[in-house]
Amino acid sequence: MKVSQYIKEGLKNKVEEKPEGYTLLGKNKEGVHFVECYIKEEDGKITDAKYKSSKRCKKLMAVADIICEKLKGQNVNNISINKQEILEFFKEEKEKDKMENRVDIVLKAIK
């Protein structure tokens, strides 16, 4: 899928501010890009995940959005995100190095 198509379908997990009732899972800043991931948990399981990020980078927003989707249902102490799975999902994107960098930015925020 292309990032533009994913964004056109709608970012489900993007927020402008920390959502009420959520805790900060982690944050990362690299150059002009930043991302903060927030989770809501119950009994050690992530029930919901949201993110706030720099608005200039559509690749970062799309990657953060899909990673938030993949966080849902995971054990908060044993988070596992497959980097290759994310890259494969966006395999139609031409700038592979930029996509890999954006995935790394988000993964550093949640580890």
Beta strands, then each sheet from edge to edge (+ up, - down):
strand 1: 23-30
strand 2: 33-42
strand 3: 45-53
sheet 1: 1+ 2- 3+
end
